Amino acid sequence: MGVALPDPKTIVDSVADGVIEAAEGPVRIAKNVAVVAETFATDVKTNMEDVKRRMPDDPAVLADAGVKAIGQTTKAGLAMVEAVGQGIMDTFAGVKAQINRVTG
């Protein structure tokens, strides 16, 4: 008893789909990073609007804004790393699914 090979069409289709999955990796990463950048921009804009609203009557807003800015930047930096990692993991999962499709 030999091992049954998959249909050649399935092999060709899986190879093509695997290549497409790999090529979509940078797209996935870019989309994930764009979401993080948009969130960061919104947070920073809100912080700056708070400074404009509270100045000059409440100068303590400058310290508040500085602390918030550090937190927002740190959060965004970590989220960027996570966004890139998730894009890579999603790409590997897609390629792996195509390999599993052929190897059973």
C-alpha distances in whole Angstrom, upper triangle without the diagonal:
4,7,9,12,15,18,20,23,22,21,25,27,25,27,30,30,30,32,35,34,35,38,39,40,43,44,43,45,48,48,48,51,53,53,54,57,58,58,60,62,63,64,66,68,69,70,72,73,74,76,78,79,80,82,85,86,83,83,80,78,77,76,74,72,72,70,68,67,65,63,62,61,59,58,57,56,53,52,51,49,47,47,45,43,42,42,39,37,37,36,33,32,32,30,27,27,26,23,22,22,19,17,17
4,6,9,13,15,17,20,19,18,22,23,22,23,26,27,26,29,31,31,32,35,36,36,40,41,40,42,45,45,45,48,50,50,51,54,55,55,57,59,60,61,63,65,66,67,69,71,72,74,76,76,78,80,82,83,81,80,78,75,75,73,71,70,69,67,65,64,63,61,60,59,57,55,54,53,51,49,49,46,45,44,43,40,39,39,36,35,34,33,30,29,29,27,25,24,23,20,19,19,16,14,15
4,6,10,13,14,17,16,15,19,20,19,20,23,24,23,26,28,27,28,31,33,33,36,37,36,38,41,41,41,44,46,46,47,50,51,52,53,56,57,58,60,61,62,64,66,67,68,70,72,73,74,76,79,80,77,76,74,71,71,70,68,66,65,64,62,61,59,57,56,55,53,51,50,49,47,46,45,43,41,41,39,37,36,35,33,31,30,29,27,26,25,23,21,20,19,17,15,15,13,11,11
4,6,9,12,14,13,13,16,18,17,18,21,22,21,24,26,26,27,30,31,32,35,36,35,37,40,40,40,43,45,45,47,49,50,51,53,55,56,57,59,60,61,63,65,66,67,69,71,72,73,75,78,79,76,76,74,71,70,69,67,66,65,63,61,60,59,57,56,55,53,51,50,49,47,45,45,43,41,40,39,37,35,34,32,31,30,28,26,25,24,22,20,19,18,16,15,14,11,10,10
4,7,8,11,10,9,13,14,13,15,18,18,18,21,23,23,24,27,28,29,32,33,32,35,37,37,38,40,42,43,44,46,48,48,50,52,53,54,56,58,59,61,62,64,65,67,68,69,71,73,76,77,74,74,72,69,68,67,65,63,63,61,59,58,57,55,53,52,51,49,48,47,45,43,42,40,39,38,36,34,33,32,30,28,27,26,24,23,22,19,18,17,15,13,13,12,8,9,10
4,6,8,6,7,10,11,11,12,15,16,16,19,20,20,22,24,25,27,30,30,30,32,35,35,35,38,40,40,42,44,45,46,48,50,51,52,54,55,56,58,60,61,62,64,66,67,68,70,73,74,72,71,69,66,66,65,63,61,61,59,57,56,55,53,51,50,49,47,46,45,43,41,40,39,37,36,34,32,31,30,28,27,25,23,22,21,19,17,16,15,13,12,11,9,6,8,9
4,5,5,7,9,10,11,13,14,15,16,19,20,21,23,24,26,27,31,31,30,33,35,35,36,39,40,40,42,45,45,46,49,50,51,53,55,56,57,59,61,62,63,65,66,67,69,71,74,75,73,72,71,68,67,67,64,62,62,61,58,57,56,54,52,52,51,48,47,46,45,42,41,40,38,37,35,34,32,31,29,28,27,25,24,23,20,19,19,17,14,14,14,11,9,11,12
4,5,5,6,8,10,11,12,14,15,17,18,20,21,23,24,26,29,29,29,32,34,34,35,38,39,40,42,44,45,46,48,49,50,52,54,55,56,58,60,61,63,64,66,67,69,70,73,75,72,72,70,67,66,66,64,62,61,60,58,56,56,54,52,51,50,48,46,45,44,42,40,39,38,36,34,34,32,30,29,28,26,24,23,23,20,18,19,17,14,14,15,12,10,12,14
4,5,5,6,8,10,10,12,14,15,16,18,20,21,22,24,27,27,27,30,32,32,33,36,37,38,40,41,42,44,46,47,48,50,52,53,54,56,57,58,60,62,63,64,66,68,71,72,70,70,68,65,64,64,62,60,60,59,56,55,54,52,50,49,49,46,44,44,43,40,39,38,37,35,33,32,31,28,27,27,25,23,22,22,19,17,18,16,13,14,15,12,10,14,15
4,6,5,6,8,10,10,12,14,15,16,18,20,21,22,26,25,25,28,30,30,31,34,35,35,37,39,40,41,44,45,46,48,50,51,52,54,55,56,58,60,61,62,64,66,69,70,68,67,66,63,62,62,59,57,57,56,53,52,52,50,48,47,46,44,42,41,40,38,36,36,34,32,31,30,28,26,25,24,22,20,19,18,16,14,15,13,10,11,11,8,7,11,11
4,5,5,6,9,10,10,12,14,15,16,18,20,21,24,25,25,27,29,30,31,33,35,35,37,39,40,41,43,45,46,47,49,51,52,54,55,56,58,60,61,62,64,66,69,70,68,67,65,62,62,61,59,57,56,55,53,52,51,49,47,46,45,43,41,40,39,37,36,34,33,31,30,29,27,25,24,23,21,19,18,18,15,13,14,13,9,9,11,8,6,9,11
4,5,5,6,9,10,11,12,14,15,17,18,20,23,23,24,26,28,29,30,32,33,34,36,38,39,41,42,44,45,47,48,50,51,53,54,55,57,59,60,61,63,65,68,69,67,66,65,62,61,61,59,56,56,55,53,51,50,49,47,45,45,43,41,40,39,37,35,34,33,31,29,29,27,25,24,24,22,19,19,19,16,14,15,14,11,11,14,11,9,13,15
4,5,5,6,8,10,10,12,14,15,16,19,21,21,21,24,26,26,27,30,31,32,34,36,36,38,40,41,42,44,46,47,48,50,52,53,55,56,57,59,61,62,65,67,64,64,62,59,59,58,56,54,54,53,50,49,48,47,44,43,43,41,39,38,37,35,33,32,31,29,27,27,25,23,22,22,19,17,17,17,13,12,14,12,9,11,13,10,9,13,14
4,5,5,6,8,10,10,12,14,15,17,20,20,20,22,25,25,26,28,30,30,32,34,35,36,38,40,41,42,44,45,47,49,50,51,53,55,56,57,59,61,64,65,63,62,60,57,57,56,54,52,52,50,48,47,46,44,42,41,40,38,36,36,34,32,31,30,28,27,25,24,23,20,19,19,17,14,14,13,11,9,10,9,5,7,9,7,7,10,12
4,5,5,6,9,10,11,12,14,16,19,19,20,22,24,24,26,28,29,30,32,34,35,37,38,40,41,43,44,45,47,49,50,51,53,55,56,57,59,61,63,65,63,62,60,57,56,56,54,52,51,50,48,46,46,44,42,41,40,38,36,35,34,32,30,29,28,26,24,24,23,20,19,19,17,14,14,14,12,9,11,11,7,8,11,10,9,12,14
4,5,5,6,9,10,11,12,15,17,17,18,21,22,23,24,26,27,29,31,32,33,35,37,38,39,41,43,44,45,47,48,50,51,53,54,56,58,59,62,63,61,61,59,56,55,55,53,51,50,49,47,45,45,44,41,40,39,38,35,35,34,32,30,29,28,26,24,24,23,20,19,19,17,14,15,15,12,10,13,13,9,11,14,12,12,15,17
4,5,5,6,9,10,10,13,16,15,15,18,20,20,21,24,25,26,28,30,31,32,34,35,37,38,40,41,43,44,46,47,49,51,52,53,55,56,59,61,59,58,56,53,53,52,50,48,48,47,44,43,42,41,38,37,37,35,33,32,31,29,27,27,25,23,22,21,20,17,16,16,14,11,12,12,9,8,11,10,7,10,12,11,11,15,16
4,5,5,6,9,10,11,14,15,15,17,19,20,21,23,25,26,27,29,30,32,33,35,36,38,39,41,42,44,45,47,48,50,51,52,54,56,59,60,58,57,55,52,51,51,49,47,46,45,43,41,41,39,37,36,35,33,31,30,29,27,25,24,23,21,19,19,18,15,14,14,12,9,9,10,7,5,8,8,6,8,11,10,11,13,15
4,5,5,6,9,10,13,14,14,16,18,19,20,22,24,25,27,28,30,31,33,34,36,37,39,40,42,43,44,46,48,49,50,52,54,55,58,60,57,56,55,52,51,51,49,46,46,45,43,41,40,39,37,35,35,33,31,30,29,27,25,24,24,22,19,19,19,15,14,15,14,10,11,13,10,8,11,12,9,11,14,14,14,16,19
4,5,5,6,9,11,11,12,15,16,16,18,20,21,23,25,26,27,29,30,32,33,35,36,37,39,41,42,43,45,47,48,49,51,53,55,57,55,54,53,50,49,49,47,44,44,43,41,39,39,38,35,34,34,32,29,29,28,26,24,23,23,20,18,19,17,14,14,15,13,10,12,13,9,9,12,12,10,13,16,15,16,18,20
4,5,5,7,10,10,10,12,14,15,16,18,20,21,22,24,25,27,28,30,31,33,34,36,37,39,40,42,43,45,46,48,49,51,54,55,53,52,51,48,47,47,45,42,42,41,38,37,36,35,33,31,31,29,27,26,25,23,21,21,19,17,15,15,14,11,11,11,9,6,8,9,6,6,10,10,9,11,14,14,15,17,19
4,5,5,8,10,10,12,14,15,16,18,19,21,22,24,25,27,28,30,31,33,34,36,37,39,40,42,43,45,46,48,49,50,53,55,53,52,50,47,46,46,44,41,41,40,38,36,35,34,32,30,30,28,26,25,24,22,20,19,19,17,14,14,14,11,9,11,10,6,8,10,8,7,10,12,11,12,15,16,17,18,20
4,5,7,8,10,11,12,14,16,17,18,20,22,23,24,26,27,28,30,32,33,34,36,38,39,40,42,44,45,46,48,49,52,54,52,51,50,46,45,45,44,41,40,40,38,35,35,34,32,30,30,29,26,25,25,23,20,20,20,17,15,16,15,12,11,14,12,9,11,13,11,10,14,15,14,16,18,19,19,21,23
4,6,5,6,9,10,11,12,14,15,17,19,20,21,23,24,26,27,29,30,31,33,35,36,37,39,41,42,43,45,47,49,51,49,48,47,44,43,43,41,38,38,38,35,33,33,32,29,28,28,26,23,23,23,20,18,18,17,14,13,14,13,9,10,12,10,7,11,12,10,10,14,14,14,16,19,19,20,22,24
4,5,5,6,9,10,11,12,14,16,17,18,20,22,23,24,26,27,29,30,32,33,35,36,38,39,41,42,44,45,48,50,47,46,45,42,41,41,39,36,36,35,33,31,30,29,27,25,25,23,21,20,20,17,15,15,14,12,10,11,10,6,6,9,8,5,9,11,10,10,13,14,15,16,19,19,21,23,24
4,5,5,6,9,10,10,12,14,15,16,18,20,21,22,24,26,26,28,30,31,32,34,36,37,38,40,42,43,45,47,45,44,43,40,38,38,37,34,33,33,31,29,28,28,25,23,23,22,19,18,19,17,14,14,14,11,9,11,11,8,8,12,11,9,12,14,13,14,17,18,18,20,22,23,25,26,28
4,5,5,6,9,10,10,12,14,15,16,19,20,21,23,24,25,27,29,30,31,33,35,36,37,39,41,42,45,46,44,44,42,39,38,38,37,34,34,33,31,29,29,28,25,24,24,22,19,19,20,17,14,15,15,12,10,13,12,8,10,13,11,10,13,15,13,15,18,19,19,21,23,23,25,27,28
4,5,5,6,9,10,11,13,14,16,17,19,20,22,23,25,26,28,29,31,32,34,35,36,38,40,41,44,45,43,43,41,38,37,37,35,33,32,32,29,27,27,26,23,22,22,20,18,18,17,14,13,13,12,9,8,10,8,5,8,10,8,8,11,12,12,13,16,17,17,20,21,22,24,26,26
4,5,5,6,8,10,11,12,14,16,16,18,20,21,22,24,26,27,28,30,32,33,35,36,38,39,42,43,41,40,39,36,35,34,33,30,30,29,27,25,24,23,21,19,19,18,15,14,14,12,9,10,10,6,5,8,8,5,7,10,9,9,12,14,14,15,18,19,20,22,23,24,26,28,29
4,5,5,6,9,10,10,12,14,15,16,18,20,21,22,24,25,26,28,30,31,32,34,36,37,40,42,40,39,37,34,33,33,32,29,29,28,26,24,24,23,20,19,19,18,15,15,15,13,10,12,12,9,8,11,11,8,11,14,13,13,16,17,17,18,21,22,23,25,27,27,29,31,32
4,5,5,6,9,10,11,13,14,15,17,19,20,21,23,24,26,27,29,31,32,33,35,36,39,41,39,38,37,34,33,33,31,28,29,28,25,24,24,23,20,19,20,18,15,16,16,13,11,13,12,9,10,12,11,9,12,14,12,13,16,17,16,19,21,22,22,25,26,27,29,31,31
4,5,5,7,9,10,11,13,14,16,17,19,20,22,23,25,26,28,29,31,32,34,35,38,39,37,37,35,32,31,31,29,26,27,26,23,21,22,20,17,17,17,15,12,13,13,9,8,10,9,5,7,10,8,7,11,12,11,13,16,16,16,19,21,21,23,25,26,27,29,31,31
4,5,5,6,9,10,10,12,14,15,16,18,20,21,22,24,26,27,29,30,32,33,36,37,35,34,33,30,29,29,27,24,24,23,21,19,19,18,15,14,15,13,10,10,11,8,6,9,9,6,7,10,10,9,12,14,14,15,18,19,19,21,23,24,26,27,29,30,32,33,34
4,5,5,6,9,10,10,12,14,15,16,18,20,21,22,24,26,27,28,30,31,34,36,34,33,32,29,28,29,27,24,24,24,21,19,20,19,16,15,16,15,11,13,14,11,9,12,12,9,11,14,13,12,15,17,16,17,20,21,21,23,26,26,27,30,31,32,34,35,36
4,5,5,6,9,10,11,12,14,15,17,18,20,21,23,25,26,27,29,30,33,35,33,32,31,28,27,28,25,23,23,23,20,18,19,18,14,15,16,13,10,13,13,10,9,13,12,9,11,14,13,12,16,17,16,18,21,21,21,24,26,26,28,30,31,32,34,36,36
4,5,5,6,9,10,11,12,14,15,17,18,20,21,23,24,26,27,29,32,33,31,30,28,25,25,25,22,20,20,20,17,15,16,14,11,11,12,9,6,9,10,6,6,10,10,8,10,13,12,13,16,17,17,19,21,22,23,25,27,27,29,31,32,33,36,37,37
4,5,5,6,9,10,10,12,14,15,16,18,20,21,22,24,26,27,30,31,29,29,27,24,23,24,22,19,19,19,16,14,15,15,11,10,12,11,7,10,12,9,8,12,13,10,12,15,15,15,18,20,20,21,24,25,25,27,29,30,31,33,35,36,38,39,40
4,5,5,6,9,10,10,12,14,15,16,18,20,21,22,24,26,29,30,28,28,27,24,23,24,22,19,20,20,17,15,17,16,12,13,15,13,10,13,14,12,11,15,15,13,15,18,17,17,20,22,21,23,26,26,26,29,31,31,33,35,36,37,39,41,41
4,5,5,6,9,10,11,12,14,15,17,19,20,21,23,24,27,29,26,26,25,22,22,22,19,17,18,18,14,13,15,13,10,11,13,10,8,12,13,10,11,15,14,13,16,18,17,18,21,22,21,23,26,26,27,30,31,32,33,36,36,37,40,41,41
4,5,5,6,9,10,11,12,14,15,17,18,20,21,23,25,27,25,24,23,19,19,19,17,14,15,15,11,10,12,11,7,8,10,8,6,9,11,10,10,14,14,13,16,18,18,19,22,23,23,25,27,28,29,31,33,33,35,37,38,39,42,43,43
4,5,5,6,9,10,11,12,14,15,16,18,20,21,24,26,24,23,23,19,18,20,18,14,15,16,13,11,14,13,9,10,13,12,10,13,15,13,13,17,17,16,18,21,21,21,24,26,25,27,30,30,31,33,35,36,37,39,40,41,44,45,45
4,6,5,6,9,10,10,12,14,15,16,18,20,23,24,23,23,22,18,18,19,17,14,16,16,13,12,15,14,10,12,15,13,11,15,17,15,15,19,19,17,20,23,22,23,26,27,26,28,31,31,32,34,36,36,38,41,41,42,45,46,46
4,5,5,6,9,10,11,13,14,15,17,18,21,22,20,20,19,15,16,16,14,11,13,13,9,9,12,10,7,10,12,11,10,13,15,14,15,18,18,18,20,23,22,23,26,27,27,29,32,32,33,35,37,37,39,41,42,43,46,47,47
4,5,5,6,9,10,11,12,14,15,17,19,21,19,18,17,14,13,14,12,9,11,12,9,7,10,10,7,9,12,12,11,14,16,15,16,19,20,19,22,24,24,25,28,29,29,31,33,34,35,37,39,40,41,43,44,45,48,49,49
4,5,5,6,9,10,11,12,14,15,18,20,19,18,18,14,14,16,14,11,13,15,11,10,14,14,11,13,16,15,14,17,19,18,19,22,23,22,24,27,26,27,30,31,31,33,35,36,37,39,41,41,43,45,46,47,50,51,51
4,5,5,6,9,10,10,12,14,17,18,17,17,16,13,14,15,12,10,13,14,10,11,14,13,11,14,16,15,15,18,20,19,20,23,23,23,26,28,27,28,31,32,32,34,37,37,38,40,42,42,44,46,47,48,51,52,52
4,5,5,6,9,10,11,12,15,16,14,14,13,10,10,11,9,6,9,10,7,8,11,11,9,12,15,14,14,17,19,19,20,23,24,23,26,28,28,29,32,33,33,35,38,38,39,41,43,43,46,47,48,49,52,53,53
4,5,5,6,9,10,11,13,15,14,13,14,10,10,12,11,7,10,12,10,9,13,14,12,14,17,17,17,19,22,21,22,25,26,25,28,30,30,31,34,35,35,37,40,40,41,43,45,46,47,49,50,51,54,55,55
4,5,5,6,9,10,13,14,13,14,14,11,12,14,12,10,13,15,13,13,16,17,15,17,20,20,19,22,24,23,24,28,28,27,30,32,32,33,36,37,37,39,41,42,42,45,46,47,49,51,52,53,55,57,56
4,5,5,6,8,11,12,11,11,11,8,10,12,10,8,12,13,11,12,15,16,14,17,20,19,19,22,24,24,25,28,28,28,31,33,33,34,37,38,38,40,42,43,43,46,47,48,50,52,53,54,57,58,57
4,5,5,6,9,10,9,9,9,6,7,10,9,7,10,12,11,12,15,16,15,17,20,20,20,23,25,25,26,29,30,30,32,34,34,35,38,39,40,41,44,44,45,48,49,50,52,54,55,56,58,59,59
4,6,5,8,10,10,11,12,9,10,13,13,11,14,16,15,15,18,19,18,20,23,23,23,25,28,27,28,31,32,32,34,36,36,37,40,41,41,43,46,46,47,49,51,52,53,56,56,57,60,61,61
4,6,8,9,9,11,12,9,12,15,13,12,15,17,16,17,20,20,19,22,24,24,24,27,29,29,30,33,33,33,36,38,38,38,41,43,42,44,47,47,48,51,52,52,54,57,57,58,61,62,62
4,6,6,5,8,9,7,9,12,11,11,14,16,15,16,19,20,19,22,24,24,25,28,29,29,31,34,34,34,37,39,39,40,43,44,44,46,48,49,50,52,53,54,56,58,59,60,63,63,63
3,5,5,6,9,7,9,12,12,11,14,16,16,17,20,21,21,23,25,26,26,28,31,31,32,35,36,35,38,40,40,41,44,45,45,47,50,50,51,54,55,56,58,60,61,62,64,65,65
4,6,6,9,9,10,13,14,14,16,18,19,19,22,23,23,25,28,28,29,31,33,33,35,37,38,38,41,43,43,44,47,48,48,50,53,53,54,56,58,59,61,63,63,65,67,68,68
4,6,9,9,11,14,14,15,17,19,19,21,23,24,24,26,29,29,30,32,34,35,36,39,39,40,42,44,44,45,48,49,49,52,54,54,55,58,59,60,62,64,64,66,68,69,69
4,5,6,9,10,10,12,14,16,16,18,20,21,21,24,26,26,27,30,31,32,33,36,36,37,39,41,41,43,45,46,47,49,51,52,53,55,56,57,59,61,62,63,66,67,66
4,5,6,8,9,10,12,14,15,16,18,20,20,22,24,25,26,28,30,31,32,34,36,36,38,40,41,42,44,46,46,48,50,51,52,55,56,57,59,60,61,63,65,66,66
4,5,6,6,9,10,11,13,14,16,17,18,20,22,23,24,26,28,29,30,32,33,34,36,38,39,40,43,43,44,46,48,49,50,53,54,55,57,58,59,61,63,64,64
4,5,5,6,8,10,10,12,14,15,16,18,20,20,22,24,25,26,28,30,31,31,34,35,36,37,40,41,41,44,46,46,47,50,51,52,54,56,56,58,60,61,61
4,5,5,6,9,10,10,12,14,15,16,18,20,21,22,24,25,26,29,30,31,33,34,35,37,39,40,41,43,45,46,47,49,50,51,53,55,56,57,60,60,61
4,5,5,6,9,10,11,12,14,15,17,18,20,21,23,24,26,28,29,30,32,33,34,36,38,39,40,42,44,45,46,48,49,51,53,54,55,57,59,59,60
4,5,5,6,9,10,11,12,14,16,16,18,20,21,22,24,26,27,28,30,32,32,34,36,37,38,40,42,42,44,46,47,48,51,52,53,54,57,57,57
4,6,5,6,9,10,10,12,14,15,16,18,20,20,22,24,25,26,28,30,30,32,34,35,36,38,40,41,42,44,45,46,49,50,51,52,55,56,56
4,5,5,6,9,10,11,12,14,15,16,18,20,21,23,24,25,27,29,30,31,33,35,36,37,39,40,42,44,45,46,48,50,50,52,55,55,55
4,5,5,6,9,10,11,12,14,15,17,18,20,22,23,24,26,27,28,30,32,33,34,36,38,39,40,42,43,45,47,48,49,51,53,53,53
4,5,5,6,8,10,10,12,14,15,16,18,20,21,22,24,26,26,28,30,31,32,34,36,36,38,40,41,42,44,46,47,48,51,51,51
4,5,5,6,8,10,10,12,14,15,16,18,20,20,22,24,25,26,29,30,31,33,34,35,37,39,40,41,43,45,46,47,50,50,50
4,6,5,6,9,10,11,12,14,15,17,18,20,21,23,24,26,27,29,30,32,33,34,36,38,39,40,43,44,45,46,49,49,49
4,5,5,6,8,10,11,12,14,16,16,18,20,21,22,24,26,27,28,30,32,32,34,36,37,38,41,42,42,44,47,47,47
4,6,5,6,9,10,10,12,14,15,16,18,20,20,22,24,25,26,28,30,31,32,34,35,36,39,40,41,43,45,46,46
4,5,5,6,9,10,10,13,14,15,17,18,20,21,23,24,25,27,29,30,31,33,34,36,38,39,40,42,44,45,45
4,5,5,6,9,10,11,12,14,16,17,18,20,22,23,24,26,27,28,30,32,33,35,37,38,39,41,43,43,43
4,5,5,6,9,10,11,12,14,15,16,18,20,21,22,24,26,26,28,30,31,32,35,36,36,38,41,41,41
4,5,5,6,9,10,10,12,14,15,16,18,19,20,22,24,25,27,28,30,31,33,34,35,37,39,40,40
4,5,5,7,9,10,11,13,14,16,17,19,20,22,23,24,26,28,29,30,32,33,35,36,39,39,40
4,5,5,6,9,10,11,12,14,16,16,18,20,21,22,24,26,27,28,31,32,32,34,37,37,37
4,5,5,6,9,10,10,12,14,15,16,18,20,20,22,24,25,26,29,30,31,32,35,35,36
4,5,5,6,8,10,11,12,14,15,17,18,20,21,23,24,26,28,29,30,32,34,34,35
4,5,5,6,9,10,11,12,14,16,17,18,20,21,22,24,26,27,28,30,32,32,33
4,5,5,6,9,10,10,12,14,15,16,18,20,21,22,24,25,26,28,30,31,31
4,5,5,6,9,10,11,12,14,15,17,19,20,21,23,24,26,27,29,30,30
4,5,5,6,9,10,11,12,14,16,17,18,20,22,23,24,26,28,29,29
4,5,5,6,9,10,11,12,14,15,16,18,20,21,22,24,26,26,27
4,5,5,6,8,10,10,12,14,15,16,19,20,21,22,25,25,25
4,5,5,6,9,10,11,12,14,15,17,19,20,21,23,24,25
4,5,5,6,9,10,11,12,14,16,17,18,20,22,22,23
4,5,5,6,9,10,10,12,14,15,16,18,20,20,21
4,5,5,6,9,10,11,13,14,15,17,19,20,20
4,5,5,6,8,10,11,13,14,15,17,18,19
4,5,5,6,8,10,10,12,14,16,16,17
4,6,5,6,9,10,10,12,15,15,15
4,5,5,7,9,10,11,13,14,15
4,5,5,6,9,10,11,12,14
4,5,5,6,8,10,10,11
4,5,5,6,9,10,10
4,5,5,7,9,10
4,5,5,6,8
4,5,5,5
4,6,5
4,6
4
